[in-house]
Amino acid sequence: MLDSETGQDPELKALGAPEPDLEPPPGSPAQFDSALVIPRRKLLEQASAHVAAVKSFMGVGDLYTIDVFLVGVANRSMLLVRGFVDAFDKWNIFAAAPLVRLQVDSLLRVSYMTRAPSSDVVADEVMKGHSFRSLRDAHGNRLTDAHLLELALPHHPWLKNVYSSGSEWIHLSTIQVMAPWEFKQGAPVGRLALLFPMRRSRIPAGFLGNMVAAMSEATDDLLTYIDLWRRRKGLPLGEARD
């Protein structure tokens, strides 16, 4: 069945296709805080930039295992960003915050692969169905999330706090359990007030801005690694194209 407006098969529409309007919709946090408008717009521009990034390295030379790996990373990254913005616009921090952690997850792995002695071997192992956790680095250490973070921190020091706070949104934690409850001081004892579903007022000041900034930073760094592959692809070690 064809779309009545576009005349195209909706099944053929690419997931994560950019919206024609980069402005926040009514009700978005960016409508209430002008400081969030530009960072939100940047995220949507970053999402669109994935298409050009993939085209740039796929148009160079032969097909490599790393090409296949990075196309998958870019696909995931673009859709995570779009999903993040959709959740952000609806104030759904429970859906948006974990997506930051997932983006960081990709960054940790691409950061390692970029610096691994044999990047193509890493990509090949993942394509065979092996998890990073089952692989080892040159010193024999398993590539657990904790070890990947340790290896990435010298290159991305901002990750330390983001990774830790992001994990609180992946796993059921105190911050999530207490979100619909508000403690009110009183005499002789305080009391708990139930706010279910939780209210926007329960979102800590600055949390939305920090969340958007972390997502943007992780996405920027991923796009930088993708472009680094474009510059080095197929060239002798130490050489790079503009």
C-alpha positions in Angstrom: 0.0 0.0 0.0 1.4 3.4 -0.9 1.4 6.4 1.4 -1.4 8.8 0.4 0.8 11.9 0.7 4.1 10.7 -0.7 3.0 8.0 -3.1 5.8 5.8 -1.7 5.6 2.4 0.0 5.9 3.2 3.8 7.8 0.0 4.3 10.6 1.5 2.2 10.9 4.7 4.3 14.3 4.7 6.1 14.2 4.5 9.9 15.5 7.6 11.5 14.9 9.8 8.4 15.4 13.4 9.4 12.4 15.6 10.2 12.0 18.6 7.9 11.5 20.9 10.9 14.3 21.1 13.5 12.3 23.3 15.9 11.0 21.8 19.1 7.3 20.7 19.0 4.8 22.2 21.5 5.3 20.9 25.0 9.0 20.0 24.5 11.4 21.0 27.3 13.1 23.2 24.8 9.9 25.2 24.5 10.2 26.0 28.2 14.0 26.5 28.4 15.5 28.4 25.5 19.0 27.1 26.5 17.9 23.7 25.3 16.9 24.8 21.8 20.3 24.8 20.2 21.6 21.6 21.8 18.4 19.8 20.7 18.8 21.1 17.2 22.4 19.9 17.2 21.3 16.4 18.0 19.0 16.3 15.1 21.7 17.6 12.8 24.1 14.9 14.2 21.5 12.3 13.4 21.3 13.4 9.8 25.1 13.6 9.6 25.4 9.8 10.0 24.1 9.4 6.4 26.8 11.5 4.9 29.4 9.9 7.2 28.5 6.4 6.0 28.4 7.5 2.3 31.9 9.1 2.7 33.7 5.9 3.8 31.6 3.5 1.8 32.6 5.4 -1.3 36.3 4.8 -0.8 38.1 1.7 -2.1 37.1 -1.9 -1.5 34.7 -3.3 1.1 36.4 -4.1 4.5 35.1 -5.9 7.6 35.4 -2.6 9.4 33.1 -1.0 6.9 30.4 -3.5 7.8 31.0 -3.0 11.5 30.9 0.8 11.3 27.8 0.9 9.1 26.0 -1.1 11.9 27.4 1.3 14.5 26.2 4.3 12.6 22.8 2.8 12.1 22.4 2.2 15.8 23.8 5.6 16.7 21.5 7.5 14.4 18.4 5.7 15.6 19.4 6.1 19.2 19.8 9.9 18.7 16.4 10.1 17.0 14.8 8.0 19.8 16.5 10.2 22.4 15.1 13.4 20.9 11.6 11.9 20.7 11.7 10.8 24.4 13.2 14.2 25.4 10.4 16.1 23.7 7.9 14.2 25.8 9.9 14.7 29.0 10.4 10.9 29.2 13.7 10.8 31.0 13.2 7.1 31.8 13.4 6.4 28.1 15.9 9.1 27.1 18.6 8.6 29.8 19.3 4.9 29.1 19.8 5.8 25.4 22.8 7.9 26.5 24.3 4.9 28.2 23.7 2.8 25.0 25.4 5.5 22.9 28.4 5.4 25.3 28.4 1.6 25.0 29.0 2.0 21.3 31.7 4.7 21.8 33.6 2.5 24.2 33.7 -0.3 21.6 34.6 1.9 18.7 37.3 3.6 20.7 38.9 0.3 21.5 38.6 -1.1 18.0 40.2 2.1 16.6 43.3 1.5 18.7 43.4 -2.3 18.7 46.5 -3.8 17.0 44.2 -5.6 14.6 41.0 -3.6 14.2 39.7 -5.9 11.4 40.1 -8.9 13.6 37.9 -7.3 16.3 35.2 -6.4 13.7 35.4 -9.9 12.3 34.9 -11.5 15.7 31.8 -9.3 16.4 30.4 -10.2 13.0 30.8 -13.9 13.8 28.6 -13.4 16.8 31.1 -13.0 19.6 30.6 -10.4 22.2 33.3 -8.0 23.2 33.3 -9.5 26.7 34.4 -12.8 25.1 37.4 -11.1 23.5 40.8 -10.2 25.0 43.1 -7.3 24.5 46.8 -7.6 23.7 47.6 -8.1 27.5 45.1 -10.9 27.8 42.4 -8.9 29.6 38.8 -9.6 28.9 37.0 -6.7 27.1 34.4 -6.2 29.8 32.6 -2.9 30.0 34.7 -1.8 33.0 37.9 -2.6 31.1 36.7 -0.8 27.9 35.9 2.2 30.0 39.4 2.1 31.6 41.0 2.0 28.1 38.8 4.8 26.8 39.1 7.3 29.7 42.6 8.7 28.6 40.9 9.7 25.3 37.5 10.6 26.7 37.9 11.7 30.3 34.3 13.0 30.4 33.0 9.5 30.2 33.8 8.6 33.9 30.8 10.5 35.4 28.5 9.9 32.5 29.1 6.2 32.5 28.5 5.9 36.3 25.3 8.1 36.3 24.1 6.4 33.1 24.2 3.0 34.7 21.7 4.2 37.3 19.2 4.5 34.4 20.0 1.2 32.9 19.4 -0.8 36.1 16.5 -0.3 38.5 18.0 2.1 41.1 17.1 4.3 44.0 16.7 7.3 41.7 14.1 5.5 39.7 12.2 4.0 42.7 11.9 7.3 44.4 11.0 9.4 41.4 7.2 9.4 42.1 7.7 10.1 45.8 8.5 13.4 47.4 9.7 13.7 51.0 8.1 16.7 52.8 9.6 18.0 56.1 7.2 18.1 59.0 7.0 18.0 62.8 7.5 15.7 64.6 8.3 13.6 61.5 8.3 14.2 57.8 6.0 12.4 55.3 6.1 10.9 51.9 3.9 12.4 49.2 2.9 10.3 46.2 3.2 11.9 42.8 2.2 9.2 40.4 2.9 9.3 37.6 5.9 11.5 38.4 5.7 15.2 37.8 8.1 17.3 35.7 9.0 19.2 38.8 10.7 16.0 40.1 13.4 16.2 37.3 16.5 17.8 38.9 17.5 21.2 37.7 20.1 21.0 35.0 19.5 17.3 34.4 17.9 17.7 31.0 20.8 19.9 29.8 23.4 17.5 31.1 21.7 14.6 29.5 21.5 16.3 26.1 25.1 17.4 26.4 26.3 13.8 27.1 24.3 12.4 24.2 25.7 15.0 21.9 29.3 14.5 23.1 29.1 10.7 22.6 27.7 11.1 19.2 30.3 13.7 18.1 33.1 11.3 19.2 31.5 8.4 17.3 31.2 10.5 14.2 34.9 11.6 14.6 36.0 7.9 14.7 33.9 7.1 11.6 35.5 10.0 9.7 38.9 8.8 11.0 38.2 5.4 9.2 37.3 7.3 6.0 40.7 9.1 6.2 42.7 5.9 6.8 40.8 3.3 4.9 42.9 1.2 2.6 46.1 3.3 3.1 49.4 2.2 4.5 49.9 2.6 8.2 50.6 6.3 9.1 49.0 7.7 6.0 45.7 9.6 5.8 43.6 11.4 3.2 42.0 14.8 3.8 
